[in-house]
Amino acid sequence: MTSLAIAHHRPIPALPCWPGWLTALLALAMLCVLLSCPAIGQPAAPAVPNLERSVKAAYLFKFLGYVEFLAAKEGAEGGNALAVGVMGADDVAAELSRITAGRTVNGRPITVRTLREGEPVAGLQMVFAGAADDLPKVLRSATQSGALGVADDENGLQHGAVINFRIVEERVRFEVSLPAAERSNLKLSSRLLSVAWHVQKGN
């Protein structure tokens, strides 16, 4: 897919090649960002982080439907809800709250809350660490509680993330660690693995 560029400004990253179940959602996110620009002739650069935020939030939403939580404790964050904690990325948390409002995954509603450094993650089904002073510690806590640990760091998998966002050729992609998923007692869908940029397998 060709990147969209305006004048000489940095091109807006193209969306990754996904099956139909996510293409429409990401296309809608892109359209909303473009329509929010005050005028066509103004710089496109400010839209780039907005688009990246929307794409990452859309990914996080879809991840929930392609992971089986075998050990995560339910009930601590609102009954049968799928509870998501977001650390160091308040903008992503806000966008995720917006797109999941009134929606369910496998019949379960979704709750999103912002985490601060040092807050417990017990009872959460997914923890997204956009930024953290001690990323390995955050991801280790997610693993111990049976939650899906998602990072946004160049060395996210090495730090213990199950899924890690990467920017590849100006596109938001993600990589997956099967050993980390096993340690977290998570079962990942083959459909999720088939669209990952990279899958780290065990020895």
N, C-alpha and C positions, 0 to 999 in steps of 0.2 A: 504494500500500500504506500502511496506517495505521501510524504509529509506536506502539510499545509504551511505555506510561508507567506508573509505580508511584507512588501518592500524588502529591506535588507535586514530585518530583524531575525532573531533566532527562530528557526522553524518549530512549530508546535509538534510534539512527538506524535507519530502515527500510532493507531491502536494496534495491539497485537492481533494476530490471526486466531480468532476464537470461533468455536461452533456457534450456531445461531442462538443458543440460550443466553449468551452474554453479549454478542455483537450489538443487539438492539439496545441493551441497557447502556453500554459504553458510548454508542453513537448518540443516545439521548443526553448523556452527560456532556459530551463535546458540544452538542447543539446549545445546551443551556449556557455553557461558558461563553460561546461565541455571541449568543444573543445578549449576554450581559455587558458586552463591550459598548461604551458610550457612542462611539462612531467608528465606521470602517477605516477611516484614514488615520486613526490614532495607533500608537505602537501596540504590537501584538504581544510583546514580551511579558507584560503583566498577566496574560491569560495562561501562560505556561504552567506556573505553579498551581493555578486553580484547576486546570485540566488534570494535572498529575494527581492532585488531591482527590478529584472526583473518580479517576480511574482506580486509584488504590482503595478507596471506599467501596467501589463496586466489586472489586476483587474480594475484599474482606467479606462482604455480604455473601458472595457466591461460594466462598470457601466453606462456609458453615453447612452448606447442603451436600458437600462432597467429602465430609469427614465423619467417621463414626466414633463417638466418644465412649470408649469402653470403660473408663475408670473415673471420668469427671464427676464430681459430686453435684447433684441437682438439689435445688431447693434453697440454697443460700442466697440467691440473687433474684428471687421473685418466682417461686413455684416452678412451673415447667418451662420457664423462659430460658432461651439460650443467652447467657450473659457474656458480654464482650467488654473487656477493659482496654483502654487506649492510653498509653503513656508517651509523653513527649510529642504529641501530634494533635493538639486541640482542634485544629482545622479539619483533620481527617475524622475525628470523633464527631464533630458537628455534622459533617456531611454524611457520615454513616448513620447517625441518628435520623437525619432527614429522609434518606432513601429506604430505611427499614421501618419507618413509622407505619403502623397498621399492617405490616407484612409478617408472614410466618415462614418458617423453614421446617418442613415435615410436620406441620401442624403446631409448631412451637413459636410463640412470639419472641422477639429479640429485644434485649435491653442493652443499652450502651452507656458506659460511664467513664469519666476521665480518671486516670490513676496518677497519683503523685509518687515520686521516688520513695521507696520503702513501704508503700501500702501493700497489704496482703493480697494475693491473687486467688486464694482458695475460694471455690464456688464458681469460678469463671470457666466458661468453656473455651474462650479464646482470649489471648493477650497479645495486643499489637504494641510493640515497642518502637515508636518512631525515633525516639532519642532517649538515651538513658546513660547516666554517669557510670553505672555498673551493669552493662547489658548482659554479661554472662550470668550475673546473680539473678536478674529478672527472669531470664529464660530458664534458669535452673529451677526457680520457684514454679514456673509454669509447668515444667516437666514433672516435678514432684506432685503437683495437684492434678495431673492428667489433662491439662489444658493444651490447646493448640497454640504454640508460641510462634508468632510471626514477627520478623524483624525487618528493618529498613537500613541495612548496614552492609558495606562491602564485604565484611567478614562474618555476616550473620550466621551462616551455617556452622562455621568454625566455633562460634560462641554458643551454639546449642539450639538455634532456631529450627523448627520443623519446616517452615516456609520463610523465604527471604526475598524481598523485592530487590530487583536490579534494573538499572537503566541500560538497555542494550540497543544501540543504534537509535537513540532518542525515543525508544519505546519503553513503557513500563512492562517489565516481564517479571517472572518469579522462578525461583529455584526451590527444590524440595530435598530434604534429607530423610531417607527412609530409616536409617538408624535412629535418628532423633524421634521420628514418629513412633518407632517401636518402644523406645525408652519412655515415651509419654503415654503408651498404651492406646495409641490412636490407629485407626484403620483408614487409609486414604483410598479414595475411589480411583480406579484405573483411568477414568475420564479426566480426573484432575491431573494425574501424572502425564497423560498423553499430550497435554497442552502446556506443560511446564517447559521453561527454557532449558533447565538442566535438572537431572535427578541424580542425587548422590546415593549410591548404593553401598551396602555393607561389604566388608572384605570377604 
